[in-house]
Amino acid sequence: MARKRMPAWLERPAYWAIRGALAAMGAGDLNANVHRARAMGRFFGSRIERKRLGRAMDNLAVAFPTWGEAKRREYAILSYEHLFTLAVEMAYTPRLLSEEAWSDHLRIGNLAGSVRHLVAGRPTVMITGHCGSWELIGYMLALLGFPVHALYRPLDLKPLDDWVQASRRSRGLILVDKFGATEALPRLLEAGGAAGFIADQNAGDKGLFVPFFGRLASTYKTIGLLAMRYDAPILCGQARRLVWDRDQNVERRNSRADDGEGELGFTNWSGEAMRYRMDVVDVIKPEDWKAQPDPLFYVTARYRRALEQMVRRAPEQNLWMHRYWKSRPRHEREGKPMPAGLREKLRSLPWMTDEEMGRIEEWTRRDTAALAAAQPA
C-alpha cells in the first residue's frame, strides 16, 4: 500500500518548523530540558495516550506477571517519559557526542571481545531493540571509526528525511532504506560490511515464532538468514541510559577506565542527564548455530532472548506500547494444539527450562482460546 504523503507545498514549512523545534530543544540547560521532557511524557502517556497505555500495561503483565497493576501502570508511563527524553537527547547528540567529548556522556562496557569482529573486514550483523537508545549505538560506533549501515524506514517528510540521512552520514552512519534492503544488504555483507537492525517488532504472520518473555512472538527470519548465508556473527548490543537510583553504586565501582574490564568513558557521575552505558549482551557465532538441529530457529530464538535480556536490564526504557504478540502462529489461529515439531525445537534450545516451557504452553492455550472466542458465531 502506498504511503500517504504530505502535500508538496507544505513539506518545506513543516520541515523548518520541526527543525526549529529541535533547535529549541537543543538549546539551554540539558538537565532542565530533560526534566521538562519527562513531565511532558508522563502527561502524554497518562492523559492522552490512554489506549496505548492500556496496551503497554497488558504487555507488562505478560513480561512481568508478578507485578501489580500500579507498578505496571507506572512502568508504562515511564516508557513515555523515556521516549520524550530520547527526543531531547537526540537534539543534543551532535553537539555532545563529538570525537572530543563523547567520553563525558557514554561509558563503553564489554566491547573488547566484539570489536575484533568489526575490524576483521568480515560480514557482521548487529541488532538492538527499542530499549535504551537505539539511535545512539550506530551513531557512536560510526563516530569511533566502525562504519555501520543501519536499516531504517524513511520519514514521510522528504526534506526532514534528507537532513536525517545527511546528519548521520557526517558521522559515518549510513542509513539503508528498508524498502530497498533486499538488494542493498547482500551487497554490503558480501563486501565485508556491518549491517544493523532494530529487531524487536512484530514480524507478521509469516515471521518465525520463538519465545519472548515466555510467549511465542513473531520474529524476523531475515536476520538469521543473512547471518547464515554470509557466515556473519550477530552482535546483540544495547545503549542503556543510567538511572541514578539504580546505577549509582555500580558506576562508582566501575569508575576507572583501566579497571580490568576494558571500560572507557566518564569517570565521575552524580546523576546528570545524558549518561549511557553501551554493552554487548550476546555474540552469536557461526559455530554456535551450525551444530544445532534447526540453525535458523536457534539463531532467531537466541537473538530474541538477547532482546529480552536487554529489556530486563532497563524495563523503564522499553517501548511497551508496541504490539509484540499481535500475530499468532498458525496452530493457534486454526485452534490446534502446538505441533510436536515446534515443541521439539523449543525443547532443544540449550537455555530452555521446564518452567519456561510450561509458560509457553500455557500462553498457547490462552491465545488459542482467545482467538476461538473472537470468531463470529
Buried (B, 14 or more C-beta within 10 A) or exposed (E): EEEEEEEEEEBEEBBEEBEEEBEEBBEEEBEEBBBBBBEBBBBBBBEEBEEBBEBBBEBBBBBBEEBEEEEBBBBBBBBBBBBBBBBBBBBBBBEBBEEEEBBBBBBBBBBEEBBEBBEEEBBBBBBBBBBBBBBBBBBBBBBBEBEBBBBBEBBEBBBBBEBBBEEBEEBBBBBBEBEEBEEBBBEBBEEEBBBBBBBBBBBEEEBBBBBBBBBBBBBBBBBBBBBBEBEBBBBBBBBBBBBEEEBBEEBEEBBEBEEEEBBBBBBEBEEBBBBBBBBBBBBBEBEBBEEBEBBBBBBBBBBBBBBBBBBEBBBBBBBBBBEBBEBBBEBBBEEEEBEEEBBEBBEBBEEBEEEBBEBBBEBBEEBBEEBEEEEEE
